[in-house]
Amino acid sequence: MKVKCLADSGSTYLCVPEHVATQLGYDLINPKQTREATLADGSVKKKPYIGPIKVDFENRYCYVGALVL
C-alpha cells in the first residue's frame, strides 16, 4: 500500500490514521500493544501501537512501529 506522508521532525513516533491501520489488517478493537501519547493540546491518551510497518524512501527502507491516531 502506498500513502503520501508528512515528516514531523519533532515527533517521537510514526503515526498513522485508523483507516490505514485497518487496511493493513491490524485489530484496533483489541490491540496487542498500546502506548500513552501526549497530544498537541496537552491531553494524554492510550492509543494502539502497531507494527512492523515497512517504510520506503528513495532507495532505502526500514521497519518501524506506529501509533494509531
Sequence and secondary structure as in RCSB ss.txt:
>XXXX:A:sequence
MKVKCLADSGSTYLCVPEHVATQLGYDLINPKQTREATLADGSVKKKPYIGPIKVDFENRYCYVGALVL
>XXXX:A:secstr
        TT SSEEE HHHHHHTT  SSS S EEEEE TTS EEEEEEEEEEEEEETTEEEEEEEEE 
